[in-house]
Amino acid sequence: MATNRSRRLRKKLCVDEFQELGFELNLDFKEDLSDEAIDAFLDAFLAEAMDANGLDYVGGDDFGLVCKATRGSVTEAQRAAVEAWLKGRSELTKIEVSPLLDAWYPEKPVNPAS
């Protein structure tokens, strides 16, 4: 595939200067947690960690991708805010927050300008 793409196409494909960053989450819940407690945690997570920081979450209860709610990249400050919120929760036994990565093409390296 040609790498000499027009600006319009690079924007449409979210590549080069239009790369959008996000991060992955892996969560382990306490074994004795009820379904209602997990649902309450997820409601709070979406309202307090995602919506409050202008982010969206795609995935399941225990694994997913966090990206910006609008077009653009997640910042390191937003990533740190979500990680701090998760670390303050007693429902979790293990939290893994990945470094920022390309939200559209995770196997590609992050551009230094992003």
C-alpha positions as CSV (number, residue, x, y, z in Angstrom):
1,M,0.0,0.0,0.0
2,A,1.3,3.4,-0.9
3,T,2.6,5.6,2.0
4,N,2.4,8.8,0.0
5,R,-1.2,9.7,1.0
6,S,-3.0,13.0,0.7
7,R,-3.7,15.0,3.9
8,R,-7.4,14.2,3.5
9,L,-6.8,10.5,3.4
10,R,-4.3,10.6,6.3
11,K,-7.0,12.3,8.4
12,K,-9.7,9.8,7.3
13,L,-7.4,6.9,8.2
14,C,-6.2,8.5,11.5
15,V,-2.5,8.1,10.6
16,D,0.6,10.2,10.7
17,E,-0.1,13.6,12.1
18,F,-3.8,12.5,12.7
19,Q,-2.9,9.5,14.9
20,E,-5.2,9.1,17.8
21,L,-4.0,7.7,21.1
22,G,-5.8,5.7,23.8
23,F,-4.9,3.1,26.4
24,E,-6.0,-0.4,27.5
25,L,-7.3,-1.4,30.9
26,N,-7.2,-4.8,32.5
27,L,-9.2,-5.1,35.8
28,D,-9.6,-7.9,38.3
29,F,-12.6,-7.7,40.6
30,K,-12.7,-9.2,44.1
31,E,-14.0,-12.7,44.0
32,D,-16.9,-12.1,46.4
33,L,-18.3,-9.1,44.6
34,S,-21.9,-9.4,43.6
35,D,-23.2,-8.5,40.2
36,E,-25.0,-5.5,41.6
37,A,-21.7,-4.2,43.1
38,I,-19.9,-4.7,39.8
39,D,-22.7,-2.8,38.0
40,A,-22.5,0.0,40.5
41,F,-18.7,0.2,40.0
42,L,-19.1,0.3,36.2
43,D,-21.8,3.1,36.5
44,A,-19.4,5.1,38.7
45,F,-16.5,4.4,36.4
46,L,-18.3,5.6,33.4
47,A,-19.6,8.8,35.1
48,E,-16.6,9.7,37.3
49,A,-13.6,8.5,35.4
50,M,-14.8,8.5,31.7
51,D,-17.4,11.3,31.3
52,A,-15.7,13.6,33.8
53,N,-12.4,13.4,31.7
54,G,-14.0,13.6,28.3
55,L,-13.3,9.9,27.6
56,D,-15.1,6.8,26.2
57,Y,-14.7,3.2,27.2
58,V,-15.1,0.3,24.8
59,G,-14.9,-3.2,26.1
60,G,-16.2,-5.5,28.8
61,D,-16.3,-5.5,32.6
62,D,-12.7,-6.4,33.0
63,F,-10.9,-5.4,29.8
64,G,-11.2,-2.6,27.3
65,L,-9.8,0.4,25.5
66,V,-10.1,4.0,26.6
67,C,-10.2,6.7,23.9
68,K,-11.2,10.3,23.7
69,A,-15.0,10.9,23.4
70,T,-14.4,13.4,20.5
71,R,-11.9,13.2,17.8
72,G,-8.3,13.4,19.1
73,S,-5.9,11.7,21.5
74,V,-6.0,10.9,25.2
75,T,-3.4,12.9,27.1
76,E,-1.0,11.5,29.7
77,A,-2.8,13.6,32.3
78,Q,-6.2,12.0,31.4
79,R,-4.6,8.5,31.5
80,A,-3.1,9.3,35.0
81,A,-6.4,10.6,36.3
82,V,-8.2,7.4,35.3
83,E,-5.4,5.3,36.8
84,A,-5.6,7.3,40.1
85,W,-9.4,6.9,40.2
86,L,-9.1,3.1,39.7
87,K,-6.4,2.8,42.4
88,G,-8.8,4.5,44.8
89,R,-11.5,1.8,44.4
90,S,-11.8,-1.1,46.8
91,E,-13.7,-3.4,44.4
92,L,-10.5,-4.2,42.4
93,T,-7.7,-6.5,43.3
94,K,-5.5,-5.8,40.2
95,I,-5.3,-2.9,37.8
96,E,-3.2,-2.7,34.6
97,V,-3.2,0.5,32.6
98,S,-1.2,0.4,29.4
99,P,1.0,3.2,28.1
100,L,-0.6,5.4,25.5
101,L,-1.0,3.5,22.2
102,D,-2.5,4.1,18.7
103,A,-6.2,3.6,19.2
104,W,-6.9,2.6,15.6
105,Y,-3.7,0.6,14.9
106,P,-2.4,-0.7,18.2
107,E,0.5,-2.6,16.6
108,K,1.9,0.7,15.2
109,P,4.3,2.8,17.2
110,V,3.2,6.1,18.7
111,N,4.4,9.1,16.7
112,P,6.7,11.4,18.6
113,A,4.6,14.4,17.7
114,S,1.4,12.9,19.1
